[in-house]
């Protein structure tokens, strides 16, 4: 791995910056958390000043996370794609009776989990639509046939199957009540819910979240706060390009930082870019530029220097080096078996190719569990999960050694 540049070298890039930019970056370099006003200034930097922001973000990442970038070997379980919400950008969601509508049965869950475990996957990502039982009688009938009164109850059964097949569940089931999260805690090493944005404007007619009641940020913030009270390791994030402005991006990051300050449970933030899809109401919406995503990542790093930050590599296959420079330390879940069912047009990268990119930029790529190591403590891990986590820790160590060996083998010159 390449050594990290020292602070003086990074600060040497400040000579031609505007005063507010130089002051904000200097404050971050000295170990202070930048203010919201400074963050709003930095997220809108010109392309000329952006490299200095990325340099500081990269320095802070190196200081707190080193030159290791992680990924989670996973399988994606789309438990059901029926959904109460009708987001303007989504193709995952279906109505009952539509050609693409699907609810996985217990046998489907077991079949995928068995195959995934054989391929070395550890994370069982349970990802599904928000509370479809509130919208569809036919789905309520399906749940009753399966012996359940709610989707959350059925997801718990799916998690039990995944655990039985040797995987570690991570559930993103949309809005959950405190009681539902408490019931899922012994069956999940972590939970997830994208905040997406704190902007309530997006709920208005014509907005991305009009007709999506569960995307109300106030409800999502409440759920994340309750997850902290339950000591559940939690992954969240922001979605860029759905109609929010740059100040609202900063406000969303500030709320996540405050939630973590209070609960200490936010294990990772995803900075995800909107991708326009032809069959949606937002098909003509411009996608965010790569430099906008990089600026948001870098500002997140300056606002939360010790946070685990992820950008999905399958949505940005040509910008991996840029986001490494911007301060990420994780690529999220990558599957050798299943699609990204939310973005099926975007294939996962091959691990060998991703590792080569990381190596070329001076990083080591390593696998991780779906719960970060710093959260593998009694406060955050249910007693029922300690043994399977220990087993998978040893698997991760073995896989890490294999990955590092492959990354650092000398090239053949035959």
N, C-alpha and C positions, 0 to 999 in steps of 0.2 A: 504494500500500500504506500501511496505517496504521503509524505509528511504534511501536516496542516500548516498553512502560512501563519506566521505569528501576527500578533495584534498590530504591531507597528507597520508591517507590510500592508495589511488591510487598510489601516488608517491613512497610509500614503496615497490612497486613491481619492482622498477627499478634497484635494487641492482646488479643483475647478467646480466644486458643487455650490449650489445656492446655500445661504446660511441656514435656513430651516432644515435642509436635507443633511448638511454636515452635523448640525447639532443633534438631530434625532439619531443619526447613525453613531455618533460619538457616545451618546448616552447608552445605546444598546451595547456597544463594545465595552463600556466600563461596567457592564453587568446590571444595568437598570432595565426595568420593563418600560417600554415606550408608552407614552400616553395615547389616549384615543385620538386626540388632535394630531399628534405626530404620525400615528398610523394612517389617518386619513390623508395626510400629506404624502406619505411614502407610497401608498398604494396607487397614487396617480402620477408617479414620477414619469418624466420624459424618457424616451429610449436612451438618451445620452447619459442620464443619471442612474438608470436601472442597474448597470453593472456594479456600481458601488453598493447598492442595496443587496444584490445577490452575494457579493463578496462578504458582507457582514453576516448575512444569514448563513452562508456556508461556514464561516468561522465559528458561529455559535453552535451550529450542528456538530461540527468537529469537536468542539470543546465539551459538549454535553453527551454526544452519542458516538463519537469516534468516527472512523471511516468504514463502518459496517452498515450495510443496507439489507433489510430483511424482506422476506415474503412468507406467506402462509400457504403450505400445500393443502389445497381444499377441494371439496366437491360441492357443487351448488344444487340445493334441493328446492325447486320451486313448488312448495307444498300445495299452494293453490294460487292461480293467477286471477281468480275472481276478486273484486275489490270494490269497496264502498266509494272510494275517491275516483274522480275523473280528471286527473291532471292533464294539462294541455299538451304535454311533451311525451307522454308515456305510451309505449306499445306493449308493455308487459301485461297490462290490465285487460281482462276480457269479461264479457257478460256470459251467463249461462246460455248454452245453445249455440254460441258462436264457434266457428271451426277450430279456433285455437284454444278454447276454454279447457282447462285441465285441473283436476285435483288429484294429487298423488295418493294412492292407497298404501296401507302399511306394507304390503308386499313390494310395491315400487320402492319405497324408502329402503327396505332391507336389501333389495337387489342392487341399488345404486351404492349403498354403504358398503356392501361386500366387495363390489368391484373397486370402489375408491380405496378401501383399506389395502387391497392387494397391490394397488399402484402407488402406495406410500402416502396417500392423502391422510391428513390428520383432522383438519377442520371440516365439520359438517355444517355448512352455511344453510340455515333454514330461513328462506326468504320468501315472502308471500304478500298478498294484498291485504289492505287494512279492513278488518272486521266485515267480511262479505256477508256474514249472517244477518247483519243489520239491513242489508239491501235485497237479499234474494231468498225467497221461501224454498226454492229447490235446493239451495245449498244448506239451509237449515235441515232439510230432510236428509241430505247426504250425511251431515254431522250426526244426526240421530241414528242413522243406519250404522254408523261407525261407533256408536256408543258415547257420543259427546254432545254437550250442549253449547259449546263455544269453540271457536278456532284455537284459542290459546290452550284449551284442554287437549285438543287433538295434536297440536304442535308438541305438547309435553310427551305424548305417546311416541311421536316421531323421534324426539330427542332420545327417549329411552331405547328405541331400536338402534339408533346410530351409536350410542354408547355401547350397546350390546355387541355391535359389530366392530368395536375397537376404534371409534372416532370420538372427537371432542366437539360437541355442538356449540355453535354461536348463532343465536337467533335474532333475526330482524323481521319482526312481525307487525311493524307499524305501531300504532298507539296501543299500549297495554296499561292496565290498571296496576296499582300497587300490589294488590292481591295476586294478580296474574304473574307479575314479575317475581314475587316471593315464591310462587309455586314453580316457576321455571328455574330459579336460582340453583337448586341442587342438581339440575340436569344440563346446565349451560356454564361453560367457563367464562363466558362474557355475553353481553347483549349489545344490540346496536339499534340506532335510529338516527337517520340524517335529520339534522335541524333544517337543512337547506337554506332557509333565510328567516330572519326575524321580521321581514317586511310584511306587514298586514295588507299593504297595497295589492299584493299578489292574490289576495282572496277576493278582490273586487271583480265585477264583470269585465271580461276581457283579459284578466290576469291569469297567470300560469296555474294558480290554485283555486280559481273559481270552480265551484262544483266539487271541491275537495275538502270537505269539512275537517278531516283529520290532519290536514296540513296547516291548520291554525298554529302559528308558532307558540302561542301561549300554552296550548295543550301539550306540545312537544317539550317545551321547557319544563313544564310541571312533571312530565314523566321522567325526564332526565334528572331532575332534582330528587324525585322519589327513588330512582335507582341509586343515587348517592347515599340516601338515607339507609338503603338496604345493603350498602357496600357491594354493589355489583360492578365489576369492571365494564366500562362502557365505551363503545366506539360511536362517534358522531361525525358530522362534517357539514360543509357548505356546498351548495350547488351554484356554480357561476354561469350567468348568461340567460337566466329565466325571467329577466325583467327588473332585477334589482340593480341599484346603482352602487358605486364604489363605497360610498359612506355606509350603505346598508351591509355591504360585505364586512366592513370593519366592525359594525355594530353586532353582527352575528358572531364574529370571532370573540368580541368582548364578552358576550353572554356566555359562550362556551368556557372562556377563561374564568369567569365568575362562578360558574357551576363547578368547575374543577377546584377552584379555591375553597369552595364550601364543602364539597364532598370528597375531593381527592380521588375521584373514580374515573375520570375521563382518560382512558388509556391511549386513545388515538384520535386524531382529527384527519378526516379525508377532505382534500380540496379537489372537488370533481367538476369537470367542465361539462356543460350541456352539449348534447349532440342532437342536431335536428334530424327528425325521422319523417319520411315522406307521408305517412298516413295519419299524421297528427295535426292538430290545429296550429302548432308552432313550427310547421315544416319550413316556413320561409324565415323564421327567426335567425338572425346571424349568430353563429357560434363565437364564443370568446376567443380572442387571439391568444396565441401561446404566451406572449409576454404578459398579458393580463393574468393568466393563471400563475405564471412564475412570480409576479409581483404579489399576488395574494398568498402564495406559499411563503415567500420571504417575509412578508408582514406578519403572518401567523407565527413564524419562527421568532421574530423579534418581540412579539407580544407574549409568547409562551416559549421561552428558550429551551426548556427541558421536555417539551411535548413530543410525542411520536407523531410524525406528519407523513401522510401518504398521498400520492397521486396515482390513480389507476393507470397502469402502463398500457393496457389494451386500448384505452381511449386516446392515447398520445404516443403512438409508436415512433414518431419522428422527433420527439422532444425529450427523450429520456435524459440526455446529457444536460439539457437546460434545467430540468427539475432537480437533478442531482446538485447542480450549481446553486439552485434556489433554496436548498436547505432541507429537502426531504430525507427521511431515513428508513422509509418502508415503501414497498410496492403493493401491499395488500395481498389478498388471496389470489392464487393462480392455480388453475386446475388442468391436469392432464387428461381428464375424463369428460367433464361437463362444460356446456357453454356458459357464457355470461348471459343468462336469460333476460336480463333487463336491457342489455345492449348486444343482442345476438349477432349484429353485423360486425362486431369488434372482437376478433379472436385473441385469446391469451397469447402472450409471447412464449417462445420456447425458453426454458430455464437456461440452457446452454448459451443462447444468444444474449439473454439478459445479463448473465454472469460475465460474458465477454465485454459487454458495454460497461458494466460496473468496473471491471478490472482495468479497462482502458482509461477510465477516469480516476483511478486510484482508490477504488473501493472494493471491499469484499462483500459478495452476496451470500447471505446465509438464511436458511429456513428458520421459522419460529413457530411457536404454538399460537392458537387463536386467543390466548390470553398472554399478555406481555409478562416477561420474567419478573418485573418489579411488582406485579400484582399476584404472583404465585405465593402468597402469604396467607396465614390463617384468617386475617381480617376480610380478605376478598374471595377466598376460595372455600366453597362449601366442603364440609368434611367428607361428603360422599364422593367428591371429585379428586381428592388428594392422591389416591392410589393411581387412577388412570393418568393423571397429570404427570406423576413420577415416571410411569412407564414411557409416556411420550417424550418426556424430557430426555431420556436415554436415547430414544430413536432420533430425536433432533440432533443430539450430540454426534451420533454416528453419521447422520446425513450431512451435518455441517463439515465433518472431516472429509467426507467424500467430495463435497462441493468445493472445499478449499483446495484439495489435492488436484482436482480437475482444473481449477482456475489458475493454478501456479505451476502446472506442468510446462516444461520448456517446449517451444514449438519445434516441430520436426523440419529439417532443412534438406530432406532427401530430394 
